[in-house]
Amino acid sequence: MDSYFTKVKAMLVALGADEKIITMDSDIMNDLGLSSVDVVDLIYSVETAYDIKIPENSYAELNTVKALIEYIKDNVSPYLMEH
């Protein structure tokens, strides 16, 4: 399994999402039931874990697990991609 998916899934579960229903196509708020506050916490966790900065105007575009993971892959440093 993709290490990005595994790590993001763990972050989602920590915020209260049901692990059994998390897929790449899951909508973070609508399918997983996270609140807007949870999404901000998720973004902070991603920024910390991958040493990236996600601009606030990008939050709305990162509405699915897949979109978030693609953003991470596009913005993480090559060194961190291995981890």
C-alpha positions as CSV (number, residue, x, y, z in Angstrom):
1,M,0.0,0.0,0.0
2,D,1.1,3.5,-0.8
3,S,3.0,5.0,2.2
4,Y,1.4,8.4,1.6
5,F,-2.1,6.8,1.8
6,T,-1.1,4.9,5.0
7,K,0.1,8.0,6.7
8,V,-2.8,10.2,5.6
9,K,-5.2,7.5,6.6
10,A,-3.7,7.4,10.1
11,M,-4.1,11.1,10.4
12,L,-7.7,10.9,9.4
13,V,-8.4,8.1,11.9
14,A,-6.8,10.2,14.6
15,L,-9.3,12.9,13.8
16,G,-12.2,10.5,14.1
17,A,-12.8,9.1,10.6
18,D,-13.8,5.5,10.3
19,E,-10.8,3.6,9.1
20,K,-13.0,1.0,7.2
21,I,-14.5,3.6,4.9
22,I,-11.4,5.6,4.0
23,T,-10.4,5.2,0.3
24,M,-8.5,7.4,-2.2
25,D,-11.9,8.7,-3.5
26,S,-13.3,9.6,0.0
27,D,-14.5,13.2,0.3
28,I,-12.8,14.3,3.6
29,M,-15.8,16.2,4.9
30,N,-18.8,14.6,3.2
31,D,-17.8,10.9,3.3
32,L,-15.6,10.9,6.4
33,G,-17.6,13.4,8.4
34,L,-14.7,15.7,9.3
35,S,-15.6,19.2,10.3
36,S,-13.9,22.3,8.9
37,V,-11.9,22.5,12.2
38,D,-10.8,18.9,11.6
39,V,-9.7,19.8,8.1
40,V,-7.5,22.6,9.5
41,D,-6.0,20.1,12.0
42,L,-5.4,17.6,9.1
43,I,-3.7,20.2,7.0
44,Y,-1.5,21.2,10.0
45,S,-0.6,17.5,10.5
46,V,0.3,17.1,6.8
47,E,2.4,20.2,6.8
48,T,4.3,19.0,9.9
49,A,4.7,15.5,8.7
50,Y,5.9,16.4,5.2
51,D,7.6,19.8,5.9
52,I,5.4,21.6,3.3
53,K,3.2,24.6,3.5
54,I,-0.3,24.4,2.1
55,P,-1.8,27.9,1.3
56,E,-5.3,28.5,2.8
57,N,-6.7,29.1,-0.7
58,S,-5.8,25.5,-1.6
59,Y,-7.8,23.9,1.2
60,A,-11.1,23.8,-0.8
61,E,-9.3,21.9,-3.7
62,L,-8.0,19.3,-1.3
63,N,-11.4,17.8,-0.6
64,T,-10.6,14.2,-1.3
65,V,-7.9,11.9,0.1
66,K,-6.5,11.5,-3.5
67,A,-6.3,15.3,-4.0
68,L,-4.5,15.7,-0.7
69,I,-2.0,12.9,-1.5
70,E,-1.4,14.3,-5.0
71,Y,-0.7,17.7,-3.4
72,I,1.7,16.1,-1.0
73,K,3.5,14.2,-3.7
74,D,3.8,17.4,-5.9
75,N,5.2,19.5,-3.1
76,V,7.3,17.3,-0.8
77,S,11.1,17.5,-1.1
78,P,12.7,14.5,-2.9
79,Y,14.4,13.4,0.4
80,L,11.1,13.1,2.2
81,M,9.5,11.2,-0.6
82,E,11.4,8.1,0.6
83,H,9.8,8.2,4.0
